[in-house]
């Protein structure tokens, strides 16, 4: 078996997001331009400077059995639900360890990332310790708070023995996980990998901490208009939660079992800024290097790229730097690229963003529709690009490609590419 340049395809998708409890309802919400941002109704939110967030549309406890949910951090609950959907969508009906499975467990991997991990478990159990004493702390605390818990639980669920991994690169984590999974298959380590990102950090401490960094929108009176990438009035991101997962597979393996293929996962481009722990490099040079790395390492023709699901968090500096990077590498061709910023609807899922935005990118190619970016009422003069606004945009016929950008604190830059088959 050759291990060079193996073609990787997407055969399954799953999502659990502020727009819906599965990929179909999430996609429907994106096309409809529906915001998942709402006012926080918990008592603890009343005195916070930021009192809005994008909670999942469905509570995970409505989906998972209570005994199982009690042993999982909220981030792992999201990941497991999305992974189960993606696994079934790919046509798998049992774990790889079951008799008669079409995939050997030694050829199956799991790469699910989180930027923060089980932060709510950690903080909640510390409160239990302080208020109720030593004996009341859950014995499941450590397995719940581990950042690798989502990936490990998904790996156990599907029977993955080729490797279970959890790259952590802040808000680029989910995209880096998918890129890592692509490389696992291309290098011959695995035939199938369940990959994506998850996050569950809607808690007073993260909200206050981000707020004090001046990173979050304080538009508490108009939650659904608060996330506004590229708009002159944008004032920061809105925190979201949820998970997005894809099943990646070698084209040969997918063909052997007659699997439905959504698109090709072309590859990834990586770079780092070495600029600032929390601020983007203002010229977008690091992002441009990641895109250049992608084009060079995969041979993707920039003329094929017709759509970008942008990182676009709704921060004043980051949104503009990303457009500058795209312009630097794509040149005049950027004028013919439809750019969508789906965080305008889902909020920013931190380490889970690359997961759900990959699902959105795959579906955009599959259905040849680019979702709109909502709340862009007064486009920033520095955003010299074709932003999809107000309604979905039809994508061209023929072979086309799309990019999914994800960047994280610390200067992490990841660009993923997908192409129709």
C-alpha positions, 0 to 999 in steps of 0.5 A: 500500500502506498503511503504517499499523497493518499487522497482523503475524503469526507464521508460523514458530518455531525454537529451540535451547535447554537443553531441546532442539535445536528448538522441538518438543523445547523445548516438550515439555520446558517442558510436562514441567517439565524442568530444563536446568540441569546441573553444569559438567564442564569443568576450568576450572569446578572452582574457580569459586564457581558450577559450574552452567549450562544448556548447550544440549541439543545441541551446535551442531557436531552440526548445522552442518558443521564448516567453517561452524561454525569461522567462527561464534561459538557465539552465531551458531551457535545463531542460525543453527540456530534461524533455519533452523528458523523459516524452514522452519517458515514454509514458505520453502524457499529464500533470498529471493534465489533465483529464484521466491522468494515474498518479494523480498529488498528486503522481508525483514529480519533482527533478531537480538540478543545481550546480550554478543555473541561474548564466548567468541571474544574471550576464547578468541582472546586466550588463543591470542594470549598462549599461541601467538603472533600467527600463531595468532589466527584471521583470522575473529576479528573477524567472529565476535566482532561483536555483529551477527554472528548477525543478519548471518549469518542475513541472508546465509542468507535473503537479507535486504536490507530491513535487518539490525539488532542492538539491544543492551539487555542481557537485554532484547535479544532482546525488543527485536529482536522489537519492532523487527521488528514495527515494521519490518513495521507501518511498511512497511519490510519484509513479512517479518522473521526476529527473535529473540535468542541468547547464548553466554556460559558461560565462566569470566569472565562466570560469575565476574563475575556471581557477584561481583555476587551475581546468580547462584545458588550452589546447586551441589549441586542444579543442577536446583533452583537456578533457582527464581523466586518461591520464598522460597529463590531466590538468583539466576539460573542462566546459560543459552545458546541461541537463539529465533527467529520469522518475523514477517510482514504478515498480507496477505503471509502470506495471499497465500502461504497461510501457516500463522499461529500468532498475531498479534504485537500490538506492544511497550511500551518504557520505561527506569528511570533508576534503577541500572545493575544493580538493578531499580527496586524498585516496578516503575514502569518496567515498569508504564510499558512495559506502559501504553505497550503497552496505549495504543499497540496498543489491546490490551484488558487483559481479553484478557490471560490469560497472561504469560511473566514475566522472573522471573530468580529474583533476590530484588528483580526477581521481586517488582518485576515482579509489582508492575508487573503488578498496577499496570497490570492491577489485579484482572484480574491474578488471572485471568492465568496467569503462567509463569516458564520460566527455572526450566527454561532458566536465563537466556539473557541477550540470548537470553531474549526470543527463546526466551520469545517462542517459548514465548509463541507456543506457549502461545497456539497450544496454549492451555497455559501451562507450569509454573514449577518449583521454587516450593516456598514462594511468596514472600509478596510475590508476589500473583499466580497462578503456574502451578506443578507442571503446565501450565495450560489457557488459555481458549477464544476470543480471548486474548492473552499478554505476554512480559516482558524487562528488562535491566541499565541499566533497559531494559524491553520488554513484547511482546504476542501474540494468537490469530487 
